[in-house]
Amino acid sequence: MAGNVHMEGAFEVSSDKVQYTEEAIISQYDYQTTLVKQEGGKTIVAPKTDSFTFKTERKVPKVGAMFVGWSGNNGSTVTASIIANKKGMTWMTKERELKSNYIGSITQASTVRIGNNEKGDSVHMPLKNMLPMVDPNDLEITGWDICDTNLGDAMKRSCVLEYDLQRQLYDEMKQLKPLPSVYFPDFIAANQSSRANNVLTGSKQEQMEQIQKDIRDFKASKGLDKVIVLWTANTERFAEVQTGVNDSAQNLLAAIKRGEEEISPSTVFAVASVLEGASYINGSPQNTFVPGLLELAEERKVFIGGDDFKSGQTKVKSVLVDFLISAGIKVKSIVSYNHLGNNDGKNLSDPQQFRSKEISKSNVVDDMVASNSILYEPGEHPDHVVVIKYVPNVGDSKRAMDEYVSEIFMGGTNTVVMHNTCEDSLLAAPLIIDLVILTELFERISLKKQGDADFERFHPVLSVLSYLLKAPLVPPGTPVVNALFAQRQCLTNILRACLGLAPENNMLLEHKLMTAYGAASA
């Protein structure tokens, strides 16, 4: 009887479609799609194959991560967890001894089915072994924060990690202090003003130039090959897109020089990062990537990715709605209620900041609804309501309650009610690590279509990160995919393409016949 086998360690693909050199893995890949068109009143469906060459640089560089909002719950938790893993720390709870791990990280704690062995068993390998990736224990970390609290006290204040682990980490963590950050009070809730004691001064241009200098100084002082910047600070209100201000790259740069009011802190950080050639990831829901910034990233060919970490309620929603609609069940209404007590919840108690979060949470089902014209008329959508409340008592342990009401067979009604307790930062921290690792990996991957002379990188809007983000940013004019398993298959199949391997199609024909493979494995 065929089963599952787990294998560790590096592997090589034996195929005429892949070549290993000292510098790179070079693969030949046939990208097969299906073209649908109308001809003479008939629908014509035609298979289409395009041949590509993928090249993945094998040398793993020395990488630094810079977090905006470093002494917040997410930044302090990521930093503490990497130190704990690097040192192999263990700690006691009231129940048992625990050891450091990267559970919750797709790169570090998930596996992929790579193929079958001779017995017909499915062989699974850690995703991190597919291609050369940065080890999170090797990351150098620093960052900015509007609050000057050192990372040790930030860790204690957040109450995320167990006390015994905090005790072991504190002396090292308290030596880490955030750099002064950008603070424009109009963009975050007024209740954050008491924390703002570590802020840059001067014009918006001068503050952006200081951020650029911080990136260069960090890179030089640590001997880094590259830096990736990630926003894990407060949710901002939406910035108004204004003609002549942030609608083009040229206008955006000029608007920063003029100190225009509608230039947000996150956009200043993103522009500084792009100008320094550092990939930038937006982990909050605001519209950091205004049209001018998108254009600047394209001009400079620097990766940007966003928006908003997808860690708890929204991840479950993208799975459940995909399941229901794929099963031919018509979702009629979705009501999502959250309450949390960390600083993120406090900031979101302001209506303008909540509106940013509401948008990112509400759009997650749109592509799934649009995919089924049998269930939904053009323009028809389920009722979708999102509520977030600040309850200090629950701290980082967010409560999420959802009700899904669907129409089923012959006019019936089906209701699913779900309660989810999310340890907010413990779910977000491994996603942050994954975003840094995967962004760096894709900086080393290039491809070219058969007949083209030169390799090119993926589009600067790095939509392959969608699996990790609530409101996926995609290149202009391209489809947004929110279905969670489609997002994961996109990621893993691209990694397979880099090895000259066909996409995983889950047909398993070798186990579905009485002859050939089927007879051998019975």
Backbone hydrogen bonds, N-H to C=O, Kabsch-Sander energy under -0.5 kcal/mol:
donor,donor_aa,acceptor,acceptor_aa,energy
5,V,122,S,-3.1
7,M,124,H,-2.6
15,S,13,V,-0.9
18,V,15,S,-1.1
19,Q,26,I,-3.0
21,T,19,Q,-0.6
21,T,24,A,-3.0
25,I,56,T,-2.3
26,I,19,Q,-3.0
26,I,24,A,-0.5
27,S,25,I,-0.5
27,S,54,F,-2.4
28,Q,17,K,-3.3
29,Y,52,F,-3.0
31,Y,29,Y,-0.7
31,Y,50,D,-3.4
32,Q,30,D,-0.8
33,T,31,Y,-0.5
33,T,48,K,-2.9
35,L,46,A,-3.1
36,V,34,T,-0.5
37,K,44,I,-2.5
39,E,42,K,-2.8
42,K,39,E,-1.9
44,I,37,K,-3.5
44,I,42,K,-0.6
45,V,43,T,-0.5
46,A,35,L,-3.0
46,A,44,I,-0.5
48,K,33,T,-2.9
50,D,31,Y,-2.3
52,F,29,Y,-3.1
53,T,448,K,-2.5
54,F,27,S,-2.4
55,K,446,S,-3.1
56,T,25,I,-2.4
57,E,55,K,-0.5
57,E,444,R,-2.4
58,R,23,E,-2.8
59,K,23,E,-0.6
63,V,61,P,-0.6
64,G,226,K,-2.0
65,A,140,E,-3.2
66,M,228,I,-2.5
67,F,65,A,-0.5
67,F,142,T,-2.2
68,V,230,L,-2.6
69,G,67,F,-0.6
69,G,144,W,-2.6
70,W,67,F,-0.7
70,W,144,W,-2.7
72,G,69,G,-1.7
75,G,69,G,-0.6
76,S,72,G,-2.4
77,T,73,N,-1.9
78,V,74,N,-2.7
79,T,75,G,-2.1
80,A,76,S,-2.4
81,S,77,T,-2.5
82,I,78,V,-2.0
83,I,79,T,-2.0
84,A,80,A,-2.6
85,N,81,S,-2.5
86,K,82,I,-2.6
87,K,83,I,-1.9
88,G,85,N,-0.8
89,M,84,A,-2.5
91,W,98,L,-2.1
93,T,96,R,-2.5
98,L,91,W,-3.2
100,S,89,M,-2.1
105,S,102,Y,-1.8
106,I,104,G,-0.5
109,A,105,S,-2.7
110,S,106,I,-0.7
112,V,125,M,-2.8
114,I,112,V,-0.7
114,I,123,V,-2.7
115,G,123,V,-1.0
117,N,121,D,-2.0
120,G,117,N,-1.9
122,S,3,G,-2.6
123,V,115,G,-3.5
124,H,5,V,-3.2
124,H,122,S,-0.6
125,M,112,V,-2.5
127,L,110,S,-2.4
128,K,107,T,-0.9
129,N,126,P,-1.9
130,M,127,L,-1.9
138,D,135,D,-2.6
139,L,136,P,-1.4
140,E,63,V,-2.0
142,T,65,A,-1.9
144,W,67,F,-2.1
145,D,179,L,-2.2
151,L,173,M,-0.6
151,L,176,L,-2.8
152,G,173,M,-0.8
154,A,150,N,-2.4
155,M,151,L,-2.2
156,K,152,G,-2.0
157,R,153,D,-2.8
158,S,154,A,-1.9
159,C,155,M,-1.0
160,V,155,M,-0.6
165,L,162,E,-0.5
166,Q,162,E,-2.5
167,R,163,Y,-2.7
168,Q,164,D,-1.2
169,L,165,L,-1.8
170,Y,166,Q,-2.1
172,E,169,L,-0.6
173,M,169,L,-2.6
174,K,170,Y,-2.8
175,Q,172,E,-0.9
176,L,173,M,-1.8
177,K,175,Q,-0.6
179,L,143,G,-2.8
181,S,145,D,-0.5
181,S,198,N,-2.4
187,F,184,F,-2.4
188,I,185,P,-0.9
192,Q,189,A,-1.8
193,S,190,A,-1.8
195,R,192,Q,-1.5
196,A,192,Q,-0.6
196,A,193,S,-1.0
197,N,146,I,-1.2
197,N,195,R,-2.0
198,N,146,I,-2.0
200,L,181,S,-3.0
205,Q,256,I,-0.6
207,Q,203,S,-2.5
208,M,204,K,-2.3
209,E,205,Q,-2.4
210,Q,206,E,-1.8
211,I,207,Q,-2.0
212,Q,208,M,-2.3
213,K,209,E,-2.2
214,D,210,Q,-2.6
215,I,211,I,-2.1
216,R,212,Q,-2.3
217,D,213,K,-3.1
218,F,214,D,-2.4
219,K,215,I,-2.2
220,A,216,R,-2.4
221,S,217,D,-3.0
222,K,218,F,-1.8
223,G,220,A,-0.7
224,L,219,K,-2.5
225,D,62,K,-2.6
226,K,62,K,-1.4
228,I,64,G,-2.5
229,V,279,S,-2.8
230,L,66,M,-2.7
231,W,281,I,-2.9
232,T,68,V,-2.6
232,T,230,L,-0.7
237,R,187,F,-2.0
242,Q,240,E,-0.7
245,V,242,Q,-1.9
246,N,242,Q,-1.6
247,D,242,Q,-0.6
252,L,248,S,-2.6
253,L,249,A,-2.3
254,A,250,Q,-2.0
255,A,251,N,-2.5
256,I,252,L,-2.1
257,K,253,L,-1.6
258,R,254,A,-1.9
259,G,255,A,-1.0
260,E,255,A,-2.4
263,I,260,E,-1.3
264,S,262,E,-0.7
268,V,264,S,-2.0
269,F,265,P,-2.5
270,A,266,S,-2.3
271,V,267,T,-2.8
272,A,268,V,-2.4
273,S,269,F,-2.4
274,V,270,A,-2.6
275,L,271,V,-2.6
276,E,272,A,-1.3
277,G,274,V,-1.5
278,A,273,S,-2.9
279,S,227,V,-0.5
279,S,277,G,-0.5
280,Y,303,F,-2.0
281,I,229,V,-2.3
282,N,305,G,-3.1
283,G,231,W,-1.7
283,G,281,I,-0.7
288,T,286,Q,-1.8
290,V,288,T,-2.0
292,G,246,N,-2.6
293,L,290,V,-1.1
294,L,290,V,-2.0
295,E,291,P,-2.2
296,L,292,G,-2.0
297,A,293,L,-2.6
298,E,294,L,-2.0
299,E,295,E,-2.5
300,R,296,L,-2.4
301,K,297,A,-1.2
302,V,297,A,-1.7
304,I,460,P,-2.9
305,G,280,Y,-2.0
308,D,282,N,-1.1
308,D,284,S,-0.7
309,F,283,G,-1.8
310,K,468,L,-2.3
311,S,309,F,-0.8
316,V,312,G,-1.9
317,K,313,Q,-2.3
318,S,314,T,-2.3
319,V,315,K,-1.1
320,L,316,V,-2.9
321,V,317,K,-2.5
322,D,318,S,-0.6
323,F,319,V,-2.3
324,L,320,L,-2.6
325,I,321,V,-2.5
326,S,322,D,-2.2
327,A,323,F,-1.5
328,G,325,I,-1.6
329,I,324,L,-2.6
330,K,407,E,-1.8
331,V,329,I,-0.8
332,K,405,V,-3.0
333,S,405,V,-1.9
334,I,383,D,-3.1
335,V,403,E,-2.1
336,S,334,I,-0.5
336,S,385,V,-3.1
337,Y,335,V,-0.5
337,Y,401,M,-3.1
338,N,387,V,-2.1
339,H,399,R,-2.0
340,L,389,K,-2.0
341,G,395,G,-2.8
342,N,395,G,-0.9
346,K,342,N,-1.8
347,N,343,N,-2.6
348,L,344,D,-2.2
349,S,345,G,-0.5
349,S,346,K,-0.9
350,D,347,N,-1.4
354,F,350,D,-2.4
355,R,351,P,-2.0
356,S,352,Q,-1.1
357,K,353,Q,-1.5
358,E,354,F,-3.0
359,I,355,R,-2.0
360,S,356,S,-1.6
361,K,357,K,-2.2
362,S,358,E,-2.0
363,N,359,I,-1.5
364,V,361,K,-0.6
365,V,362,S,-0.6
366,D,363,N,-1.3
369,V,365,V,-2.1
370,A,366,D,-2.4
371,S,367,D,-1.0
372,N,369,V,-1.5
373,S,371,S,-0.6
376,Y,372,N,-1.9
380,E,377,E,-2.4
383,D,332,K,-2.6
385,V,334,I,-2.6
387,V,336,S,-2.8
389,K,338,N,-2.2
391,V,340,L,-2.5
391,V,389,K,-0.6
394,V,391,V,-1.6
395,G,392,P,-1.4
397,S,394,V,-2.1
398,K,396,D,-1.5
398,K,422,C,-2.0
399,R,339,H,-2.7
400,A,420,N,-2.5
401,M,337,Y,-3.0
402,D,418,M,-2.4
403,E,335,V,-2.0
404,Y,416,V,-3.0
405,V,333,S,-2.3
405,V,403,E,-0.5
406,S,404,Y,-0.5
406,S,414,N,-3.1
407,E,330,K,-3.2
408,I,412,G,-2.7
411,G,408,I,-1.0
412,G,409,F,-1.4
414,N,406,S,-2.8
416,V,404,Y,-2.7
418,M,402,D,-2.6
420,N,400,A,-3.1
422,C,398,K,-3.4
422,C,420,N,-0.7
423,E,421,T,-0.6
424,D,396,D,-2.4
424,D,422,C,-1.5
427,L,423,E,-1.6
428,A,424,D,-2.0
429,A,425,S,-2.7
431,L,427,L,-0.7
432,I,428,A,-2.1
433,I,429,A,-2.0
434,D,430,P,-2.3
435,L,431,L,-2.8
436,V,432,I,-1.9
437,I,433,I,-2.5
438,L,434,D,-3.2
439,T,435,L,-1.9
440,E,436,V,-2.2
441,L,437,I,-2.2
442,F,438,L,-2.5
443,E,439,T,-1.0
443,E,440,E,-0.6
444,R,440,E,-0.5
444,R,441,L,-2.0
445,I,442,F,-0.7
446,S,55,K,-2.4
447,L,456,E,-2.7
448,K,53,T,-1.8
450,Q,51,S,-3.0
452,D,449,K,-2.7
456,E,447,L,-2.5
462,L,304,I,-2.5
462,L,460,P,-1.2
463,S,461,V,-1.9
465,L,462,L,-1.5
466,S,463,S,-1.9
467,Y,464,V,-0.5
468,L,465,L,-2.2
469,L,466,S,-1.8
470,K,308,D,-3.8
471,A,307,D,-2.5
473,L,306,G,-3.3
478,T,475,P,-2.0
481,V,479,P,-0.5
482,N,480,V,-0.5
487,Q,483,A,-1.9
488,R,484,L,-2.1
489,Q,485,F,-2.5
490,C,486,A,-2.1
491,L,487,Q,-1.9
492,T,488,R,-2.8
493,N,489,Q,-2.6
494,I,490,C,-1.7
495,L,491,L,-1.8
496,R,492,T,-2.1
497,A,493,N,-2.3
498,C,494,I,-1.7
499,L,496,R,-1.6
500,G,497,A,-1.8
501,L,496,R,-2.5
505,N,503,P,-0.6
511,H,508,L,-2.0
512,K,509,L,-1.9
518,G,515,T,-1.4
520,A,516,A,-1.8
521,S,517,Y,-2.2
522,A,518,G,-0.5
522,A,519,A,-0.6
